[in-house]
Amino acid sequence: MKHEEEPGPFGPFYRRWRAPLGRMLARYFKTPADIEDATQEVFVRMLVADKRLPADEERPYLHQVVRSVAAFAQRKAPQ
């Protein structure tokens, strides 16, 4: 059975930012798996925060979340 996309405001946001987030995160993560994990972490943080931003504030906010995810990953990485 094919999974149907859930309606709601997050779907368009996800589709709009999925690829750009991957490119942003590629600056911090090297493997495709790490980039994918970090991308999902950014989206999870956005859902948990339940942020509804005007379109002109999305990119700056996402950059902030990307930096936070990257810093967290760097702190928890084995030295």
KOLGU-4560 file (N, C-alpha, C; in nm, 3 decimals, padded with zeros to 5 digits):
<recs>
<n_xx: 00.084 n_yy: -00.118 n_zz: 00.000 ca_xx: 00.000 ca_yy: 00.000 ca_zz: 00.000 c_xx: 00.089 c_yy: 00.124 c_zz: 00.000 mol: A seq: 1 type: MET>
<n_xx: 00.059 n_yy: 00.217 n_zz: -00.086 ca_xx: 00.137 ca_yy: 00.340 ca_zz: -00.096 c_xx: 00.100 c_yy: 00.435 c_zz: 00.016 mol: A seq: 2 type: LYS>
<n_xx: 00.204 n_yy: 00.493 n_zz: 00.080 ca_xx: 00.180 ca_yy: 00.590 ca_zz: 00.187 c_xx: 00.134 c_yy: 00.721 c_zz: 00.125 mol: A seq: 3 type: HIS>
<n_xx: 00.019 n_yy: 00.766 n_zz: 00.168 ca_xx: -00.034 ca_yy: 00.893 ca_zz: 00.119 c_xx: 00.024 c_yy: 01.007 c_zz: 00.200 mol: A seq: 4 type: GLU>
<n_xx: 00.058 n_yy: 01.115 n_zz: 00.133 ca_xx: 00.113 ca_yy: 01.232 ca_zz: 00.200 c_xx: 00.006 c_yy: 01.295 c_zz: 00.288 mol: A seq: 5 type: GLU>
<n_xx: 00.046 n_yy: 01.325 n_zz: 00.410 ca_xx: -00.046 ca_yy: 01.387 ca_zz: 00.505 c_xx: -00.068 c_yy: 01.534 c_zz: 00.466 mol: A seq: 6 type: GLU>
<n_xx: -00.193 n_yy: 01.578 n_zz: 00.469 ca_xx: -00.216 ca_yy: 01.720 ca_zz: 00.442 c_xx: -00.169 c_yy: 01.803 c_zz: 00.560 mol: A seq: 7 type: PRO>
<n_xx: -00.141 n_yy: 01.925 n_zz: 00.535 ca_xx: -00.101 ca_yy: 02.014 ca_zz: 00.643 c_xx: 00.004 c_yy: 02.112 c_zz: 00.597 mol: A seq: 8 type: GLY>
<n_xx: 00.037 n_yy: 02.206 n_zz: 00.683 ca_xx: 00.129 ca_yy: 02.313 ca_zz: 00.644 c_xx: 00.274 c_yy: 02.268 c_zz: 00.633 mol: A seq: 9 type: PRO>
<n_xx: 00.311 n_yy: 02.156 n_zz: 00.694 ca_xx: 00.451 ca_yy: 02.117 ca_zz: 00.691 c_xx: 00.494 c_yy: 02.054 c_zz: 00.559 mol: A seq: 10 type: PHE>
<n_xx: 00.400 n_yy: 01.993 n_zz: 00.487 ca_xx: 00.433 ca_yy: 01.930 ca_zz: 00.359 c_xx: 00.496 c_yy: 02.024 c_zz: 00.258 mol: A seq: 11 type: GLY>
<n_xx: 00.433 n_yy: 02.138 n_zz: 00.231 ca_xx: 00.495 ca_yy: 02.232 ca_zz: 00.136 c_xx: 00.630 c_yy: 02.285 c_zz: 00.185 mol: A seq: 12 type: PRO>
<n_xx: 00.641 n_yy: 02.308 n_zz: 00.316 ca_xx: 00.768 ca_yy: 02.354 ca_zz: 00.373 c_xx: 00.877 c_yy: 02.248 c_zz: 00.349 mol: A seq: 13 type: PHE>
<n_xx: 00.844 n_yy: 02.122 n_zz: 00.375 ca_xx: 00.939 ca_yy: 02.013 ca_zz: 00.355 c_xx: 00.982 c_yy: 02.006 c_zz: 00.209 mol: A seq: 14 type: TYR>
<n_xx: 00.886 n_yy: 02.008 n_zz: 00.117 ca_xx: 00.920 ca_yy: 01.999 ca_zz: -00.025 c_xx: 01.004 c_yy: 02.117 c_zz: -00.070 mol: A seq: 15 type: ARG>
<n_xx: 00.976 n_yy: 02.234 n_zz: -00.019 ca_xx: 01.050 ca_yy: 02.355 ca_zz: -00.058 c_xx: 01.194 c_yy: 02.353 c_zz: -00.007 mol: A seq: 16 type: ARG>
<n_xx: 01.217 n_yy: 02.300 n_zz: 00.112 ca_xx: 01.348 ca_yy: 02.311 ca_zz: 00.176 c_xx: 01.430 c_yy: 02.183 c_zz: 00.178 mol: A seq: 17 type: TRP>
<n_xx: 01.375 n_yy: 02.071 n_zz: 00.135 ca_xx: 01.448 ca_yy: 01.942 ca_zz: 00.142 c_xx: 01.582 c_yy: 01.949 c_zz: 00.070 mol: A seq: 18 type: ARG>
<n_xx: 01.585 n_yy: 01.984 n_zz: -00.056 ca_xx: 01.710 ca_yy: 01.990 ca_zz: -00.132 c_xx: 01.803 c_yy: 02.103 c_zz: -00.084 mol: A seq: 19 type: ALA>
<n_xx: 01.751 n_yy: 02.224 n_zz: -00.061 ca_xx: 01.841 ca_yy: 02.329 ca_zz: -00.012 c_xx: 01.906 c_yy: 02.294 c_zz: 00.123 mol: A seq: 20 type: PRO>
<n_xx: 01.831 n_yy: 02.228 n_zz: 00.211 ca_xx: 01.890 ca_yy: 02.188 ca_zz: 00.339 c_xx: 02.004 c_yy: 02.089 c_zz: 00.318 mol: A seq: 21 type: LEU>
<n_xx: 01.986 n_yy: 01.996 n_zz: 00.227 ca_xx: 02.093 ca_yy: 01.900 ca_zz: 00.197 c_xx: 02.218 c_yy: 01.972 c_zz: 00.151 mol: A seq: 22 type: GLY>
<n_xx: 02.202 n_yy: 02.074 n_zz: 00.069 ca_xx: 02.320 ca_yy: 02.150 ca_zz: 00.022 c_xx: 02.383 c_yy: 02.228 c_zz: 00.137 mol: A seq: 23 type: ARG>
<n_xx: 02.302 n_yy: 02.288 n_zz: 00.223 ca_xx: 02.356 ca_yy: 02.360 ca_zz: 00.340 c_xx: 02.435 c_yy: 02.266 c_zz: 00.429 mol: A seq: 24 type: MET>
<n_xx: 02.378 n_yy: 02.149 n_zz: 00.454 ca_xx: 02.441 ca_yy: 02.054 ca_zz: 00.546 c_xx: 02.563 c_yy: 01.987 c_zz: 00.486 mol: A seq: 25 type: LEU>
<n_xx: 02.575 n_yy: 01.984 n_zz: 00.354 ca_xx: 02.692 ca_yy: 01.925 ca_zz: 00.289 c_xx: 02.820 c_yy: 02.002 c_zz: 00.325 mol: A seq: 26 type: ALA>
<n_xx: 02.807 n_yy: 02.124 n_zz: 00.371 ca_xx: 02.924 ca_yy: 02.200 ca_zz: 00.415 c_xx: 02.982 c_yy: 02.143 c_zz: 00.544 mol: A seq: 27 type: ARG>
<n_xx: 02.898 n_yy: 02.077 n_zz: 00.622 ca_xx: 02.936 ca_yy: 02.030 ca_zz: 00.754 c_xx: 02.953 c_yy: 01.878 c_zz: 00.762 mol: A seq: 28 type: TYR>
<n_xx: 02.884 n_yy: 01.804 n_zz: 00.675 ca_xx: 02.885 ca_yy: 01.659 ca_zz: 00.679 c_xx: 02.936 c_yy: 01.605 c_zz: 00.546 mol: A seq: 29 type: PHE>
<n_xx: 03.010 n_yy: 01.496 n_zz: 00.551 ca_xx: 03.074 ca_yy: 01.445 ca_zz: 00.430 c_xx: 02.999 c_yy: 01.333 c_zz: 00.360 mol: A seq: 30 type: LYS>
<n_xx: 02.938 n_yy: 01.242 n_zz: 00.435 ca_xx: 02.875 ca_yy: 01.128 ca_zz: 00.371 c_xx: 02.727 c_yy: 01.157 c_zz: 00.343 mol: A seq: 31 type: THR>
<n_xx: 02.674 n_yy: 01.098 n_zz: 00.238 ca_xx: 02.530 ca_yy: 01.115 ca_zz: 00.210 c_xx: 02.443 c_yy: 01.072 c_zz: 00.328 mol: A seq: 32 type: PRO>
<n_xx: 02.481 n_yy: 00.966 n_zz: 00.398 ca_xx: 02.402 ca_yy: 00.920 ca_zz: 00.513 c_xx: 02.402 c_yy: 01.023 c_zz: 00.624 mol: A seq: 33 type: ALA>
<n_xx: 02.517 n_yy: 01.085 n_zz: 00.650 ca_xx: 02.524 ca_yy: 01.187 ca_zz: 00.755 c_xx: 02.444 c_yy: 01.311 c_zz: 00.716 mol: A seq: 34 type: ASP>
<n_xx: 02.449 n_yy: 01.347 n_zz: 00.589 ca_xx: 02.372 ca_yy: 01.462 ca_zz: 00.540 c_xx: 02.222 c_yy: 01.433 c_zz: 00.554 mol: A seq: 35 type: ILE>
<n_xx: 02.181 n_yy: 01.312 n_zz: 00.517 ca_xx: 02.040 ca_yy: 01.274 ca_zz: 00.529 c_xx: 01.995 c_yy: 01.275 c_zz: 00.675 mol: A seq: 36 type: GLU>
<n_xx: 02.076 n_yy: 01.218 n_zz: 00.764 ca_xx: 02.042 ca_yy: 01.218 ca_zz: 00.907 c_xx: 02.028 c_yy: 01.360 c_zz: 00.960 mol: A seq: 37 type: ASP>
<n_xx: 02.122 n_yy: 01.446 n_zz: 00.923 ca_xx: 02.119 ca_yy: 01.585 ca_zz: 00.970 c_xx: 01.998 c_yy: 01.659 c_zz: 00.912 mol: A seq: 38 type: ALA>
<n_xx: 01.964 n_yy: 01.632 n_zz: 00.786 ca_xx: 01.847 ca_yy: 01.695 ca_zz: 00.725 c_xx: 01.721 c_yy: 01.659 c_zz: 00.802 mol: A seq: 39 type: THR>
<n_xx: 01.708 n_yy: 01.532 n_zz: 00.834 ca_xx: 01.592 ca_yy: 01.488 ca_zz: 00.910 c_xx: 01.591 c_yy: 01.550 c_zz: 01.049 mol: A seq: 40 type: GLN>
<n_xx: 01.708 n_yy: 01.565 n_zz: 01.110 ca_xx: 01.716 ca_yy: 01.628 ca_zz: 01.242 c_xx: 01.668 c_yy: 01.774 c_zz: 01.237 mol: A seq: 41 type: GLU>
<n_xx: 01.703 n_yy: 01.845 n_zz: 01.132 ca_xx: 01.657 ca_yy: 01.984 ca_zz: 01.116 c_xx: 01.504 c_yy: 01.985 c_zz: 01.108 mol: A seq: 42 type: VAL>
<n_xx: 01.447 n_yy: 01.898 n_zz: 01.028 ca_xx: 01.301 ca_yy: 01.895 ca_zz: 01.016 c_xx: 01.234 c_yy: 01.854 c_zz: 01.147 mol: A seq: 43 type: PHE>
<n_xx: 01.293 n_yy: 01.761 n_zz: 01.218 ca_xx: 01.236 ca_yy: 01.721 ca_zz: 01.348 c_xx: 01.237 c_yy: 01.840 c_zz: 01.443 mol: A seq: 44 type: VAL>
<n_xx: 01.348 n_yy: 01.912 n_zz: 01.446 ca_xx: 01.355 ca_yy: 02.029 ca_zz: 01.535 c_xx: 01.251 c_yy: 02.134 c_zz: 01.496 mol: A seq: 45 type: ARG>
<n_xx: 01.229 n_yy: 02.152 n_zz: 01.367 ca_xx: 01.128 ca_yy: 02.248 ca_zz: 01.323 c_xx: 00.988 c_yy: 02.202 c_zz: 01.367 mol: A seq: 46 type: MET>
<n_xx: 00.960 n_yy: 02.073 n_zz: 01.355 ca_xx: 00.829 ca_yy: 02.022 ca_zz: 01.396 c_xx: 00.809 c_yy: 02.034 c_zz: 01.547 mol: A seq: 47 type: LEU>
<n_xx: 00.912 n_yy: 01.999 n_zz: 01.623 ca_xx: 00.902 ca_yy: 02.007 ca_zz: 01.770 c_xx: 00.882 c_yy: 02.152 c_zz: 01.814 mol: A seq: 48 type: VAL>
<n_xx: 00.954 n_yy: 02.243 n_zz: 01.750 ca_xx: 00.942 ca_yy: 02.385 ca_zz: 01.785 c_xx: 00.809 c_yy: 02.442 c_zz: 01.739 mol: A seq: 49 type: ALA>
<n_xx: 00.743 n_yy: 02.375 n_zz: 01.646 ca_xx: 00.615 ca_yy: 02.419 ca_zz: 01.591 c_xx: 00.623 c_yy: 02.563 c_zz: 01.540 mol: A seq: 50 type: ASP>
<n_xx: 00.732 n_yy: 02.591 n_zz: 01.468 ca_xx: 00.755 ca_yy: 02.725 ca_zz: 01.413 c_xx: 00.674 c_yy: 02.746 c_zz: 01.287 mol: A seq: 51 type: LYS>
<n_xx: 00.608 n_yy: 02.858 n_zz: 01.280 ca_xx: 00.541 ca_yy: 02.904 ca_zz: 01.159 c_xx: 00.605 c_yy: 03.038 c_zz: 01.126 mol: A seq: 52 type: ARG>
<n_xx: 00.685 n_yy: 03.039 n_zz: 01.023 ca_xx: 00.761 ca_yy: 03.158 ca_zz: 00.989 c_xx: 00.713 c_yy: 03.220 c_zz: 00.859 mol: A seq: 53 type: LEU>
<n_xx: 00.722 n_yy: 03.352 n_zz: 00.849 ca_xx: 00.699 ca_yy: 03.415 ca_zz: 00.718 c_xx: 00.807 c_yy: 03.366 c_zz: 00.621 mol: A seq: 54 type: PRO>
<n_xx: 00.775 n_yy: 03.359 n_zz: 00.494 ca_xx: 00.867 ca_yy: 03.306 ca_zz: 00.394 c_xx: 01.004 c_yy: 03.373 c_zz: 00.398 mol: A seq: 55 type: ALA>
<n_xx: 01.008 n_yy: 03.504 n_zz: 00.423 ca_xx: 01.137 ca_yy: 03.574 ca_zz: 00.423 c_xx: 01.221 c_yy: 03.545 c_zz: 00.547 mol: A seq: 56 type: ASP>
<n_xx: 01.164 n_yy: 03.478 n_zz: 00.647 ca_xx: 01.239 ca_yy: 03.443 ca_zz: 00.768 c_xx: 01.280 c_yy: 03.295 c_zz: 00.771 mol: A seq: 57 type: GLU>
<n_xx: 01.233 n_yy: 03.218 n_zz: 00.675 ca_xx: 01.263 ca_yy: 03.074 ca_zz: 00.677 c_xx: 01.412 c_yy: 03.046 c_zz: 00.660 mol: A seq: 58 type: GLU>
<n_xx: 01.473 n_yy: 03.104 n_zz: 00.557 ca_xx: 01.615 ca_yy: 03.074 ca_zz: 00.530 c_xx: 01.705 c_yy: 03.112 c_zz: 00.647 mol: A seq: 59 type: ARG>
<n_xx: 01.696 n_yy: 03.232 n_zz: 00.703 ca_xx: 01.784 ca_yy: 03.265 ca_zz: 00.817 c_xx: 01.763 c_yy: 03.172 c_zz: 00.937 mol: A seq: 60 type: PRO>
<n_xx: 01.638 n_yy: 03.138 n_zz: 00.963 ca_xx: 01.610 ca_yy: 03.049 ca_zz: 01.075 c_xx: 01.666 c_yy: 02.910 c_zz: 01.049 mol: A seq: 61 type: TYR>
<n_xx: 01.648 n_yy: 02.860 n_zz: 00.928 ca_xx: 01.701 ca_yy: 02.728 ca_zz: 00.894 c_xx: 01.853 c_yy: 02.726 c_zz: 00.901 mol: A seq: 62 type: LEU>
<n_xx: 01.919 n_yy: 02.833 n_zz: 00.859 ca_xx: 02.065 ca_yy: 02.840 ca_zz: 00.872 c_xx: 02.106 c_yy: 02.827 c_zz: 01.019 mol: A seq: 63 type: HIS>
<n_xx: 02.032 n_yy: 02.890 n_zz: 01.106 ca_xx: 02.060 ca_yy: 02.882 ca_zz: 01.249 c_xx: 02.044 c_yy: 02.738 c_zz: 01.299 mol: A seq: 64 type: GLN>
<n_xx: 01.938 n_yy: 02.672 n_zz: 01.258 ca_xx: 01.915 ca_yy: 02.533 ca_zz: 01.299 c_xx: 02.022 c_yy: 02.442 c_zz: 01.241 mol: A seq: 65 type: VAL>
<n_xx: 02.061 n_yy: 02.463 n_zz: 01.117 ca_xx: 02.167 ca_yy: 02.385 ca_zz: 01.054 c_xx: 02.297 c_yy: 02.397 c_zz: 01.134 mol: A seq: 66 type: VAL>
<n_xx: 02.332 n_yy: 02.518 n_zz: 01.171 ca_xx: 02.455 ca_yy: 02.537 ca_zz: 01.250 c_xx: 02.445 c_yy: 02.466 c_zz: 01.385 mol: A seq: 67 type: ARG>
<n_xx: 02.329 n_yy: 02.470 n_zz: 01.445 ca_xx: 02.308 ca_yy: 02.403 ca_zz: 01.573 c_xx: 02.322 c_yy: 02.252 c_zz: 01.559 mol: A seq: 68 type: SER>
<n_xx: 02.261 n_yy: 02.195 n_zz: 01.456 ca_xx: 02.271 ca_yy: 02.051 ca_zz: 01.432 c_xx: 02.416 c_yy: 02.011 c_zz: 01.405 mol: A seq: 69 type: VAL>
<n_xx: 02.486 n_yy: 02.090 n_zz: 01.324 ca_xx: 02.626 ca_yy: 02.061 ca_zz: 01.294 c_xx: 02.713 c_yy: 02.070 c_zz: 01.419 mol: A seq: 70 type: ALA>
<n_xx: 02.692 n_yy: 02.171 n_zz: 01.501 ca_xx: 02.770 ca_yy: 02.185 ca_zz: 01.624 c_xx: 02.744 c_yy: 02.070 c_zz: 01.720 mol: A seq: 71 type: ALA>
<n_xx: 02.618 n_yy: 02.028 n_zz: 01.732 ca_xx: 02.585 ca_yy: 01.915 ca_zz: 01.818 c_xx: 02.654 c_yy: 01.789 c_zz: 01.768 mol: A seq: 72 type: PHE>
<n_xx: 02.651 n_yy: 01.764 n_zz: 01.638 ca_xx: 02.714 ca_yy: 01.646 ca_zz: 01.582 c_xx: 02.865 c_yy: 01.648 c_zz: 01.606 mol: A seq: 73 type: ALA>
<n_xx: 02.924 n_yy: 01.765 n_zz: 01.595 ca_xx: 03.068 ca_yy: 01.776 ca_zz: 01.616 c_xx: 03.103 c_yy: 01.749 c_zz: 01.763 mol: A seq: 74 type: GLN>
<n_xx: 03.021 n_yy: 01.797 n_zz: 01.854 ca_xx: 03.047 ca_yy: 01.776 ca_zz: 01.998 c_xx: 03.035 c_yy: 01.629 c_zz: 02.035 mol: A seq: 75 type: ARG>
<n_xx: 02.941 n_yy: 01.558 n_zz: 01.975 ca_xx: 02.921 ca_yy: 01.419 ca_zz: 02.014 c_xx: 03.009 c_yy: 01.321 c_zz: 01.935 mol: A seq: 76 type: LYS>
<n_xx: 03.078 n_yy: 01.370 n_zz: 01.834 ca_xx: 03.166 ca_yy: 01.283 ca_zz: 01.754 c_xx: 03.287 c_yy: 01.241 c_zz: 01.839 mol: A seq: 77 type: ALA>
<n_xx: 03.332 n_yy: 01.116 n_zz: 01.821 ca_xx: 03.450 ca_yy: 01.072 ca_zz: 01.896 c_xx: 03.572 c_yy: 01.155 c_zz: 01.854 mol: A seq: 78 type: PRO>
<n_xx: 03.651 n_yy: 01.185 n_zz: 01.950 ca_xx: 03.771 ca_yy: 01.267 ca_zz: 01.925 c_xx: 03.886 c_yy: 01.185 c_zz: 01.876 mol: A seq: 79 type: GLN>
</recs>
